[in-house]
Amino acid sequence: MLKIGLLSDTHAYWDNKYAEYFASCDEIWHAGDIGSPEVLEKLRTIKPVRAVHGNVDGHLIRSECPKHLRFKAEEVDVWITHIGGYPGKYAPDVRPDIFTNPPQLFVCGHSHILKVQYDNTLKLLHVNPGAAGMQGFHQVRTLVRFAIEGKTIKDLEVIELNEASIHG
């Protein structure tokens, strides 16, 4: 079994709660808009990290984090990208490949909207962990944890990181 900590859209913001909530995970996945190499390095001190770059990430992050990341976690085919859209409205950049070769788990960020939705047409689970940083219109910062065991994605939980105010 593989335990995953998932976040997106940190926009260079670091919260020590990331370490607290991801300590029990085996890997951390970041779905882009990391914002600074320091955030990436701090995450790597907790657990191994798989990350993609987002539209706000500069050349340093882009040089080590690809736009798309496709891999197997246990027996689950995973695709992580920053701007991916969602079932019924996938982004133009992913549309050709997602319809011809859909993953079992599609992870993206960008919208700052927490969304977990099963796509019945493509038979995949779409997960957007919302935004973990302070930049943007979201009212609550969120993280996601879940497990992958063999071919099964299970035990998904949403963690809310409440603050008095979030502004962008």
C-alpha positions in Angstrom: 0.0 0.0 0.0 1.2 3.5 -0.9 0.0 6.5 1.1 -0.1 9.8 -0.8 -0.2 13.4 0.3 -1.5 15.6 -2.4 -1.4 19.4 -2.7 -1.4 22.1 -5.4 -1.1 25.9 -5.8 1.1 26.7 -2.9 2.3 29.8 -4.7 5.5 30.0 -2.7 3.6 29.7 0.6 4.9 27.3 3.2 2.8 26.0 6.1 4.4 23.7 8.7 1.1 21.8 8.7 2.2 20.2 5.4 4.8 18.3 7.3 2.4 17.4 10.0 -0.3 16.0 7.7 2.1 14.3 5.3 4.4 12.7 7.8 2.5 9.4 7.6 2.5 9.4 3.8 5.0 7.5 1.6 5.1 10.1 -1.2 4.0 13.8 -1.7 2.5 14.8 -5.0 2.4 18.5 -6.0 0.1 19.4 -8.9 1.8 22.7 -9.9 2.1 26.4 -9.1 4.7 25.5 -6.5 5.9 29.1 -6.6 9.4 28.7 -5.2 12.2 26.1 -5.2 12.3 26.5 -1.4 8.8 25.0 -1.1 9.8 22.0 -3.2 13.0 21.5 -1.1 11.0 21.7 2.2 8.6 19.1 0.9 11.5 16.8 -0.1 12.7 16.9 3.5 9.4 15.2 4.5 9.0 12.5 1.9 9.9 11.8 -1.8 8.1 14.3 -4.0 6.6 13.9 -7.5 5.7 17.3 -8.9 4.7 19.1 -12.1 5.2 22.8 -12.8 2.4 25.2 -13.1 1.8 28.4 -15.0 3.3 30.6 -12.3 6.5 28.5 -11.9 9.8 30.0 -13.1 12.6 28.4 -15.0 14.2 26.8 -11.9 11.1 24.7 -11.1 10.4 24.1 -14.8 13.9 22.7 -15.2 13.2 19.9 -12.7 9.4 19.5 -12.8 7.8 18.5 -16.1 4.5 19.8 -17.4 3.0 16.3 -17.3 3.9 13.3 -15.2 2.6 9.9 -16.1 3.6 6.9 -14.0 2.4 3.8 -12.2 1.7 3.9 -8.4 1.2 0.3 -7.3 -1.0 -0.9 -10.2 -2.7 2.4 -10.9 -1.9 4.5 -14.0 -1.5 8.1 -12.8 -1.3 11.3 -14.8 -0.5 14.6 -13.0 -0.6 18.0 -14.7 -1.3 21.5 -13.6 -4.0 22.7 -16.0 -6.1 19.6 -16.8 -9.7 20.7 -16.5 -12.2 18.2 -15.2 -14.7 15.6 -16.5 -16.8 17.0 -19.3 -14.4 20.0 -19.7 -10.8 18.8 -20.0 -8.2 21.3 -21.0 -7.2 21.4 -24.7 -3.7 20.4 -23.8 -4.7 17.1 -22.4 -7.8 16.3 -24.5 -6.2 14.2 -27.2 -4.3 12.0 -24.9 -6.9 11.6 -22.1 -9.4 10.3 -24.6 -7.1 7.9 -26.5 -5.2 6.7 -23.4 -7.0 7.6 -20.2 -5.2 7.1 -16.9 -7.0 5.5 -13.9 -6.2 8.6 -11.7 -6.0 12.1 -13.2 -4.6 14.8 -10.9 -4.5 18.5 -11.6 -4.5 21.8 -9.9 -4.9 25.4 -11.2 -8.5 26.1 -10.5 -8.1 26.4 -6.7 -11.3 24.4 -6.5 -11.3 21.2 -4.6 -12.9 18.5 -6.7 -13.0 14.7 -6.5 -15.1 13.3 -9.3 -15.4 10.0 -11.1 -15.5 10.3 -14.9 -17.9 7.5 -16.0 -17.1 8.1 -19.7 -13.3 7.6 -19.3 -13.5 5.3 -16.2 -11.0 7.5 -14.3 -10.9 9.3 -10.9 -10.3 13.0 -11.3 -8.8 14.7 -8.2 -8.0 18.4 -7.8 -6.8 19.1 -4.2 -7.7 22.7 -4.3 -5.2 25.3 -3.2 -2.7 24.9 -0.3 -1.3 28.4 -0.5 -2.6 31.9 0.4 -2.8 33.4 -3.2 -6.1 33.3 -4.9 -9.9 33.5 -4.4 -10.4 30.3 -2.4 -11.8 30.7 1.1 -10.3 27.5 2.6 -6.8 26.0 1.9 -7.0 22.3 1.4 -4.8 19.2 1.2 -5.8 15.6 0.2 -4.5 12.3 1.5 -5.4 8.9 0.1 -4.0 5.4 -0.4 -3.3 3.2 -3.4 -3.4 -0.5 -2.8 -2.9 -2.6 -5.9 -5.5 -1.3 -8.4 -7.6 0.4 -5.7 -7.6 4.1 -4.8 -9.1 4.3 -1.3 -9.3 6.2 2.0 -9.4 9.6 0.4 -9.6 12.4 2.9 -9.7 16.2 2.6 -7.8 18.3 5.1 -8.9 21.9 5.6 -6.2 24.4 6.7 -8.4 27.2 8.0 -7.1 30.7 8.4 -8.9 33.9 9.4 -8.4 35.4 6.0 -7.1 34.4 2.6 -6.4 37.0 0.1 -4.8 37.2 -3.3 
